[in-house]
C-alpha cells in the first residue's frame, strides 16, 4: 500500500483572480493541468479527482483521442450558424438516435439549457394538440434541474431560489419515490413530469424502479410527457449509456449534457414519437448549441466507449468503491451512514453533528478531490476510467482525511 501524501497548506501557491465574480465558494487551489484521473495545481501537487468536473470528465482529463479530435475539428471548422447543416452535429444526432432508439435531437450548451428546452417542448406539444390548459410541469421533491428561470422553477430547493423570485408559474412538485402521490399529481393539466433517475445535487438519491415504471404508466394513461433529466446520470455513469436502460423505462424525452463531450460545453434534448415533432422553425434556438468542436469531441467520446467495454468497467469499479465506502461507514458508524447510489455515482451520507463540508477542504491536504451534495452527503462521481488500484488509493486518502478531521 502506498503512503498517503500530505500536502501542507503552505506548499500550495494560489494565484488570486480578484475580478472573478464571487459567486463560487472556490477552494484555495489553482488547477493548471490534468491527466487521466489526476489534476495538478500550480505548485506541482497531484490530486486524485473524484469530482471530475461534477460528473463531466468521464474519460478523464486530457484524453489523447479527445484532444486530437478537438484539435482536428478546430483546424477545420470552429463554428457555423444553425441556419446551415454541418457534419459533426448531424452525425452526432444520428449516433445518439441510433444508440437510444429515439427520433430527434436538439443541441444546446448545458444541462440547464437542455432541461429548459425540454420544458418548452412539453408546453409546445400540448399547445399544438389544442390542449391549451395542459401547462403544468410536474417535478419531484428535492429535484435539481438547473439555474435559468424555467429550470430553477422546476427545482425543489429553496436555497437556490432566494432573491430570484418571482419565478415562472405553472410548476408543481410531488414527493420523490411516492407512487400514490404521483398518481394524484398527474392529471389532464399536466404537460410533463420531469425527474432525475438519480437525484445528484440532493445527495445521490436513486429513484426506485417501481416509481419510474409507475411514472411511465401514469403519463401514458393521462397524456403527459415523461422527461428524464439524465444530465448527471447519463453517458454511462450508472453502468449503461443511458439511465433509462438501467431502469428499463423509456421516457418520451431525455436530456444530456455534462460528460457528453468530456469537458466541452454541449447539451442535448432527445425526443421520440409526438414529442419529436413539437418544435418547429422559430420555436426555439441557440447560437452555439451543437457547434462543430464540442460535437466532434462528443462523437469521439462515443467512439472510445465502443472499444473500452466501459459499462462492465463501471459496474466492477463502482462495486469496489461502494464496498470501500461501506467499510468506512462500518468503521465509523457514528459519523457515516451506508453509501447509496448506482455505478460510479455514489454518496456517503454524513451523520449530524458532523458536516460533509468539513471533509472537502481537508481532503486536498491528502491529494484528494471530493465534494459535498445535498443536506449532508459526500458525493463521488470520478472519471469512469478510474482503475481498481486508483480507487483503492483514493479510499486510502479518504480514510486519512477522515482521521485528520475527526482528530
Secondary structure, DSSP 8 states (H G I E B T S, - for coil): --------GGG------TTS-S-S---S--EEEEEBTEEEETT--EEEESSHHHHT-TT-BT-HHHHHHHHHHHTT-S---TTS--HHHHHHHHHHHHHHT-SEEEEESSHHHHHHHHHHHHHHHHHHTT-TT--EEEEETT----SSHHHHHT---HHHHTTT-S--S-EEEE-TT-HHHHHHH--TTEEEEEE-SEETTTTSEE--HHHHHHHHHHHHHHT-EEEEE-TTTTTTTTSSSSHHHHHT---SEEEE-GGGGTTS--EEEEE-GGGGGS--TTSS--SSTT-HHHHHHHHHHHHHHHHHTHHHHHHHHHHHHHHHHHHHHHHTTTTB---EEETTEEEEEB-TTS-HHHHHHHHHTTTEE-EEETTTEEEE---TT--HHHHHHHHHHHHHHHHHHH-
